[in-house]
Amino acid sequence: MKNLINRTAIVATLIAATAATAHASGAATNKVFISGPLILLFLGFCALVVVAQIIPVISTLFGMIKGAKESKVEAPAPSKSN
């Protein structure tokens, strides 16, 4: 009984995948979609969010690099022992 359920699930999945592929291939590709001003405003807002998140990352990266340079310069010299 369990084997029959598994086969039925596999066949249903294959039919659904085939139908989705057939539907996607029949889509019209000759239409030109012109973005309205609201779409451009939304994309501009998305770009603003990305830039606002990149600025702290860059400053943190420079701080880490600067800290790594300073720690290498201030390494203590070996002491002489008699």
C-alpha positions as CSV (number, residue, x, y, z in Angstrom):
1,M,0.0,0.0,0.0
2,K,2.8,2.4,0.9
3,N,4.6,1.6,-2.4
4,L,1.4,2.5,-4.3
5,I,1.2,5.9,-2.5
6,N,4.9,6.6,-3.3
7,R,4.4,5.8,-7.0
8,T,1.2,7.9,-7.1
9,A,3.1,10.9,-5.6
10,I,6.0,10.5,-8.1
11,V,3.6,10.4,-11.0
12,A,1.7,13.4,-9.8
13,T,4.9,15.3,-9.3
14,L,6.1,14.5,-12.8
15,I,2.7,15.5,-14.3
16,A,2.8,18.8,-12.4
17,A,6.4,19.6,-13.5
18,T,5.6,18.8,-17.1
19,A,2.5,20.9,-17.1
20,A,4.4,23.9,-15.6
21,T,7.1,23.6,-18.2
22,A,4.7,23.4,-21.0
23,H,2.8,26.4,-19.7
24,A,6.0,28.5,-19.3
25,S,7.2,27.7,-22.8
26,G,4.0,29.1,-24.3
27,A,4.4,32.5,-22.8
28,A,4.4,35.5,-25.2
29,T,7.9,37.0,-25.5
30,N,7.1,39.8,-28.0
31,K,5.4,42.1,-25.4
32,V,7.2,45.2,-24.2
33,F,6.5,46.0,-20.6
34,I,7.1,49.6,-19.7
35,S,7.8,50.3,-16.0
36,G,5.7,53.0,-14.4
37,P,7.1,55.7,-12.1
38,L,6.0,53.7,-9.0
39,I,8.2,50.7,-10.1
40,L,11.1,53.0,-10.6
41,L,10.5,54.6,-7.2
42,F,10.4,51.1,-5.6
43,L,13.7,50.1,-7.4
44,G,15.3,53.3,-6.3
45,F,14.3,52.7,-2.7
46,C,15.7,49.2,-2.9
47,A,19.0,50.6,-4.2
48,L,19.0,53.1,-1.3
49,V,18.6,50.3,1.2
50,V,21.5,48.4,-0.3
51,V,23.8,51.4,-0.3
52,A,22.8,52.3,3.3
53,Q,23.8,48.7,4.4
54,I,27.1,48.7,2.5
55,I,28.4,52.0,4.1
56,P,28.8,50.5,7.6
57,V,30.3,47.3,6.2
58,I,33.0,49.3,4.3
59,S,33.8,51.4,7.4
60,T,34.0,48.3,9.6
61,L,36.3,46.6,7.1
62,F,38.6,49.6,7.0
63,G,38.7,49.6,10.8
64,M,39.6,45.9,10.9
65,I,42.4,46.4,8.4
66,K,43.7,49.4,10.3
67,G,43.6,47.5,13.6
68,A,45.4,44.6,12.0
69,K,48.2,46.9,10.7
70,E,48.6,48.6,14.1
71,S,48.8,45.4,16.0
72,K,51.6,44.2,13.7
73,V,53.6,47.4,14.1
74,E,53.4,47.4,17.9
75,A,54.7,43.9,18.4
76,P,57.1,43.8,21.4
77,A,60.8,43.2,20.7
78,P,62.4,40.2,22.3
79,S,64.2,41.0,25.5
80,K,67.9,40.2,26.1
81,S,68.8,37.9,28.9
82,N,72.2,37.5,30.5
